[in-house]
Amino acid sequence: MEIVKIVMPTPYDVGDVNAFLIKGDALSIVDVGPKTKEAYEALEFGIKRAGYRFNDIEQVILTHHHPDHAGWVDAFPNAEILGHEYIDHWMKKTEEFLNYREEFYKMYLIKQAVPEGYIQKILRIRRDMELYGSTPLTKYIKDGDEVPGHPGLMVYYTPGHAQSHFIFHHQRTKEVIGGDILLEKIASNPLIEPPVDLSFDRPKSLVQYQESLQFLTTLEISKLYTGHGNEIVNVKELVDMRLEKDSQRTNQVYEILSEPKTVYEVTKELYPAVYESQLGLTLSKTQGYLDVLVKEERIRFELVGGHEIYSRI
Ligand SMILES: [Zn+2]
């Protein structure tokens, strides 16, 4: 598989993001960067250096809906846009969906016992969707599909980091374009997101993510192309490292639960230095460790006055 990597800057803490031009029967690009002027210029430069123009790209294929990956879908006038159907909600941004999403987050922030002032702040940040694209998908792909125009390139659904997350595995070359499933330098955060069926059942993002990592280790992989940073060849080793780190954190949360606590209380103890400045992210992480402990039947929770109170079993 002919793969050309294009690196773009992002305004996010994660730093640069990668896109991949792939030439098969079709000319496609996997991921397209955030909708900033700087990312557009880097994208244009990379496509030009490979000998093409935006007009030549026949397919935009998205690993997931996050803005650092799906912003510039709007820059490809002749391309089909492929991805998980969940992405369409973020592209279309209907009033109905935006209201649902706000209700979803509000409900869980209350359950987590987050103070009202912080809830409003988190909701305000979530409302900012400036760097998202707005071109609806033209084709939905799903787990087990072969990517159109790329014989042997299989689609696998790997939720956790995002509810729309796919990886693409080439059956012959064993190369994988992995989005943010596994990154070389940093852990990939399983964020709390509304479920794909737009119900009010919160997906257990970290539980899903760990299952996706386990699945990744069952694939034969020659090289994993990542959403941020360098390619990875020692996939199994790195997955073990990430799972080990998670397991240490999970045990730390168990220790913190020497007496019953809310998610917000655990978050403050687990991340004393950064919980205030990165509340959305740290709440997601704490919730993830609690979900794992519930699944392992080491803790349980009960609803008291609208808040989930977690305690050891
Ligand atoms: Zn990313």
Residues whose N, C-alpha, C, O or C-beta is under 5 A from the ligand:
A	BS01	ZN	D68 D180 G227
